[in-house]
Structures are given as C-alpha cells and as structure tokens.
C-alpha cells in the first residue's frame, strides 16, 4: 500500500510539473501575441509617417521642403529597422534551453517594442547598465518577464513617472542583477505579501491597452526565474514606488565560449 501511495504521489508531481510547463508556454504565447500587436501598431505608425512625408515631397518642388521630407522618411525607416531587429531578436531563441545571453541586448530589444507605449502614458526610462557577464538563461523567457514587469510599472503610474533599469554584477557573485524600478503608487505590506500567489491581482481587469488583470503574471515570473536557478526580489513603499530585482546565474567561461561554430546573428 505504501509503495502504491509513493507511485501515485510521484505521478501527481509529474502531472503538476507538466501542467506548470504548459501554463508557462501558454503565457509565453500570450506575451508574444501582445508583442505582435504592439509591433503591428508601431509599423503602422512608421508607414503612416513615410507615406505622408513622401506625398509632401512629391507635392512641393522646393529643396527645403523635399529635404525635410527625406529626413523624416529616413528617420522613420531607421525606426522600422530597429523594430525589425527587435522582432528578429525575439525569434533568435525560441528554444527552452538556457544559453549565454547578453541581458543588455534583451532589455534594449524589449524597450524598442514598448517605448512608444511608455511615452504615450508619459513614462520616461533611465538606463544604468554596468558592464556585466552574460547570464545563462532562456532569452525569450526573460523577455516575457521584462514585458510583464514593465507593463506593471506603467500601470502603477497612471499620471506618468519614471522607470529605472539597472544591470549590476559583483565580481564575487555568481549572479547578474537586473532591476526594474518605478516611481508609482507602491504596495502595502499586505499586497506585497501576496503578489506572487497564482490568481492574485489588484486589478479588476485589463486596462485601456488590453493588458493586466489576469492574476497570473507575477506568479509566472517567479516560476520562470526560479526555473533558471535564479531569484526574484521585490521592495515597495506606498507613494514612492516599487523595485523588482532579478538575480540570474552567470554563464561560465566554458558556456560562453563553446567549441562549436557560433550561430550567425539575424539582421536587416
């Protein structure tokens, strides 16, 4: 009987692990869908700018007007190039296997897709990046966590504010630290105690942008970070803001310099 009970517990644990993995994949697809929607909107803005200034350049034959139109078209094209490279960055690592990852690049690729939304809600972004080693992570999963944290930060500042992104590493530490800090409303001790519970949310539903309210985001974030052998910490003060710090394992020298041929980076 005891042996049978042991087998049943083992089966349940296996099923629980599978369920968690399926939930993570579903949340990853949802996050990718949100990014696809954001990217489509950004490209529409770029194309509108290009079309309008191309028409202006065709309507006016004087050199100053045409020069201005060409400069605006060039700026929009460079913006489109950034968006394309960010999307290609998302596509580069769709596996579930950790690899040596440049976290600064992950942050920059994420910000290209979210910066217009942050600007719309009057949220400025400050970057404080130290030179840090690569982290041994699954890049697209860390990007999913970043999108969630940045969306939460923006929603915590309905009247605008600032997001501060920090990358640090102590030489004696086996972890790289990535911090997302906002100047928003902050959280009470009671809320802070429950934020990583699955299903817990302080929001009544999605906001005007269609994001938030599911009660799954921070719970999934913690599972993702802990599955990497890392940790997630949070500190918050009511009226002053909240800071989430991701502690992610440093890639070893052997992992960062494999003997196999490097993967060719995609780009435009």
C-alpha positions as CSV (number, residue, x, y, z in Angstrom):
1,X,0.0,0.0,0.0
2,X,2.8,2.4,0.9
3,X,4.6,1.6,-2.3
4,X,1.4,2.3,-4.3
5,X,0.9,5.6,-2.5
6,X,4.5,6.5,-3.4
7,X,3.9,5.8,-7.1
8,X,0.7,7.9,-7.0
9,X,2.5,10.9,-5.4
10,X,5.2,10.6,-8.0
11,X,2.6,10.6,-10.8
12,X,0.9,13.6,-9.3
13,X,4.2,15.5,-9.0
14,X,4.9,14.7,-12.7
15,X,1.5,15.9,-13.8
16,X,1.9,19.1,-11.7
17,X,5.3,19.8,-13.4
18,X,3.7,19.2,-16.8
19,X,0.7,21.5,-16.0
20,X,3.1,24.3,-14.9
21,X,5.2,23.9,-18.1
22,X,2.0,24.0,-20.2
23,X,0.8,27.1,-18.4
24,X,4.2,28.8,-18.9
25,X,4.1,28.1,-22.6
26,X,0.5,29.4,-22.8
27,X,1.6,32.6,-21.0
28,X,4.6,32.9,-23.3
29,X,2.3,32.7,-26.3
30,X,0.0,35.3,-24.8
31,X,3.0,37.6,-24.2
32,X,4.2,37.0,-27.8
33,X,0.7,37.9,-29.0
34,X,0.8,41.2,-27.1
35,X,4.2,42.0,-28.6
36,X,2.9,41.1,-32.1
37,X,0.0,43.5,-31.6
38,X,2.4,46.3,-30.3
39,X,4.8,45.7,-33.2
40,X,2.0,45.9,-35.8
41,X,0.8,49.2,-34.4
42,X,4.4,50.5,-34.4
43,X,4.9,49.6,-38.0
44,X,1.6,51.2,-38.9
45,X,2.8,54.5,-37.3
46,X,6.1,54.2,-39.3
47,X,4.4,53.6,-42.6
48,X,2.0,56.5,-42.0
49,X,4.9,58.8,-41.4
50,X,6.7,57.6,-44.6
51,X,3.6,57.9,-46.7
52,X,2.7,61.4,-45.5
53,X,6.2,62.8,-46.0
54,X,6.6,61.1,-49.4
55,X,3.4,62.8,-50.5
56,X,4.6,66.1,-49.2
57,X,7.9,65.7,-51.0
58,X,6.0,65.0,-54.3
59,X,3.7,67.9,-53.9
60,X,6.4,70.5,-53.2
61,X,9.3,71.0,-55.5
62,X,11.3,73.4,-53.4
63,X,14.5,72.0,-52.0
64,X,14.0,72.8,-48.2
65,X,10.6,71.0,-48.2
66,X,11.9,68.0,-50.0
67,X,15.0,67.8,-47.8
68,X,12.7,67.9,-44.7
69,X,10.5,65.2,-46.2
70,X,13.5,62.9,-46.9
71,X,14.9,63.4,-43.4
72,X,11.6,62.4,-41.9
73,X,11.4,59.4,-44.2
74,X,14.9,58.4,-43.2
75,X,14.1,58.7,-39.5
76,X,11.0,56.6,-39.9
77,X,13.0,53.9,-41.9
78,X,15.6,53.8,-39.1
79,X,12.9,53.3,-36.6
80,X,11.4,50.4,-38.7
81,X,14.9,48.9,-38.8
82,X,15.1,48.9,-35.0
83,X,11.7,47.3,-34.7
84,X,12.6,44.6,-37.2
85,X,15.9,43.8,-35.4
86,X,14.0,43.6,-32.1
87,X,11.5,41.1,-33.6
88,X,14.3,39.1,-35.1
89,X,15.9,39.1,-31.6
90,X,12.7,37.6,-30.3
91,X,12.9,34.9,-32.9
92,X,16.5,34.0,-32.4
93,X,15.9,32.0,-29.3
94,X,12.6,30.1,-29.2
95,X,14.1,27.0,-27.5
96,X,13.6,26.2,-23.9
97,X,17.4,25.6,-23.3
98,X,19.4,28.2,-21.4
99,X,22.2,29.8,-23.3
100,X,24.8,32.6,-22.6
101,X,22.7,35.7,-23.1
102,X,23.6,39.4,-23.2
103,X,21.0,40.9,-20.9
104,X,21.6,44.5,-22.1
105,X,20.6,43.4,-25.6
106,X,17.5,41.7,-24.2
107,X,16.5,44.9,-22.4
108,X,17.1,47.1,-25.5
109,X,15.1,44.8,-27.8
110,X,12.2,44.8,-25.3
111,X,12.3,48.6,-25.0
112,X,12.2,49.2,-28.7
113,X,8.8,47.4,-28.7
114,X,7.5,49.1,-25.6
115,X,9.0,52.6,-25.6
116,X,6.1,54.2,-27.6
117,X,3.5,52.8,-25.2
118,X,5.5,54.1,-22.2
119,X,5.8,57.5,-23.9
120,X,2.1,57.6,-24.5
121,X,1.5,57.2,-20.8
122,X,4.2,59.8,-20.0
123,X,6.6,57.3,-18.5
124,X,10.3,58.1,-19.1
125,X,13.0,55.4,-18.9
126,X,16.5,55.7,-17.4
127,X,19.1,53.0,-18.1
128,X,22.0,52.4,-15.6
129,X,23.9,49.5,-17.1
130,X,27.3,48.3,-15.7
131,X,29.4,46.0,-17.8
132,X,28.2,42.6,-16.7
133,X,29.0,39.0,-17.8
134,X,26.5,37.0,-19.9
135,X,23.7,35.2,-18.0
136,X,22.8,31.6,-18.5
137,X,19.1,32.0,-19.3
138,X,16.4,31.4,-22.0
139,X,16.3,34.8,-23.6
140,X,12.7,34.8,-24.7
141,X,11.5,33.8,-21.2
142,X,13.5,36.6,-19.6
143,X,11.9,39.0,-22.2
144,X,8.5,37.7,-21.2
145,X,9.3,38.6,-17.5
146,X,10.5,42.0,-18.6
147,X,7.4,42.8,-20.6
148,X,5.3,41.9,-17.5
149,X,7.3,44.0,-15.1
150,X,7.4,47.0,-17.4
151,X,3.7,46.8,-18.1
152,X,3.0,46.6,-14.3
153,X,5.3,49.6,-13.8
154,X,3.5,51.6,-16.4
155,X,0.1,50.7,-14.9
156,X,1.3,51.8,-11.4
157,X,1.9,55.3,-12.8
158,X,-1.4,56.4,-14.5
159,X,-0.3,60.0,-14.3
160,X,3.2,59.4,-15.6
161,X,6.5,58.8,-13.9
162,X,9.9,57.1,-14.4
163,X,11.2,53.6,-14.9
164,X,14.8,53.0,-13.9
165,X,16.5,49.9,-15.4
166,X,19.8,48.7,-13.7
167,X,22.2,46.0,-14.6
168,X,24.9,45.2,-12.0
169,X,27.3,42.4,-11.1
170,X,29.6,41.9,-8.1
171,X,32.8,40.1,-9.2
172,X,32.5,37.7,-6.3
173,X,28.9,36.8,-7.1
174,X,27.6,34.1,-9.3
175,X,24.6,36.2,-10.3
176,X,23.8,39.2,-12.6
177,X,21.2,41.5,-11.2
178,X,18.6,43.2,-13.4
179,X,16.4,45.7,-11.6
180,X,13.1,47.3,-12.8
181,X,12.2,50.3,-10.5
182,X,9.2,52.6,-10.9
183,X,8.1,55.8,-9.2
184,X,4.5,54.7,-8.9
185,X,1.9,54.2,-6.2
186,X,3.8,51.4,-4.4
187,X,2.2,48.5,-2.5
188,X,1.1,47.9,1.1
189,X,2.7,45.1,3.2
190,X,-0.5,43.0,2.8
191,X,-0.4,43.2,-1.0
192,X,3.4,42.8,-1.1
193,X,3.0,39.5,0.8
194,X,0.6,38.1,-1.8
195,X,1.8,39.4,-5.2
196,X,3.4,36.1,-6.2
197,X,0.3,34.0,-5.5
198,X,-1.3,32.5,-8.6
199,X,-4.6,34.2,-9.3
200,X,-4.0,37.2,-7.1
201,X,-4.4,40.6,-8.7
202,X,-5.1,44.1,-7.5
203,X,-6.7,44.9,-10.9
204,X,-10.3,44.4,-11.8
205,X,-9.5,43.6,-15.4
206,X,-7.4,44.6,-18.4
207,X,-6.7,48.3,-18.8
208,X,-7.3,50.5,-21.8
209,X,-4.4,48.9,-23.6
210,X,-5.9,45.4,-23.0
211,X,-3.2,44.4,-20.6
212,X,-3.3,43.2,-17.0
213,X,-5.9,41.8,-14.6
214,X,-5.4,38.0,-15.2
215,X,-3.6,37.4,-11.9
216,X,-1.0,35.1,-13.5
217,X,1.8,37.5,-14.4
218,X,4.0,37.7,-11.3
219,X,3.4,34.1,-10.3
220,X,4.6,33.1,-13.7
221,X,7.6,35.5,-13.5
222,X,8.7,33.9,-10.2
223,X,8.4,30.4,-11.7
224,X,10.4,31.4,-14.7
225,X,13.2,33.0,-12.7
226,X,13.4,30.1,-10.2
227,X,13.5,27.6,-13.0
228,X,16.7,29.2,-14.1
229,X,18.2,28.8,-10.7
230,X,17.7,32.5,-10.0
231,X,15.7,34.6,-7.6
232,X,13.3,37.5,-7.8
233,X,13.1,40.1,-5.0
234,X,10.7,43.0,-4.5
235,X,10.8,46.1,-2.4
236,X,8.0,48.7,-2.3
237,X,7.0,51.8,-0.4
238,X,3.5,53.3,-0.7
239,X,3.6,56.5,-2.6
240,X,7.2,56.1,-3.6
241,X,7.3,53.1,-6.0
242,X,8.3,49.5,-6.4
243,X,11.5,47.7,-7.4
244,X,11.8,44.2,-8.8
245,X,15.3,42.7,-8.9
246,X,16.0,39.6,-10.9
247,X,19.1,37.6,-9.8
248,X,20.2,35.5,-12.8
249,X,23.0,32.9,-12.9
250,X,26.2,34.0,-14.7
251,X,27.3,31.9,-17.6
252,X,30.6,30.1,-17.0
253,X,33.6,30.8,-19.3
254,X,33.1,27.4,-20.9
255,X,29.4,28.1,-21.6
256,X,30.2,31.5,-23.0
257,X,32.9,30.2,-25.4
258,X,31.7,26.8,-26.8
259,X,33.9,24.9,-29.2
260,X,31.2,24.6,-31.8
261,X,30.6,27.2,-34.5
262,X,28.7,30.3,-33.4
263,X,25.2,30.9,-34.6
264,X,25.0,33.6,-37.2
265,X,23.0,36.6,-36.0
266,X,20.0,37.6,-38.0
267,X,19.6,41.3,-39.0
268,X,18.5,43.7,-41.6
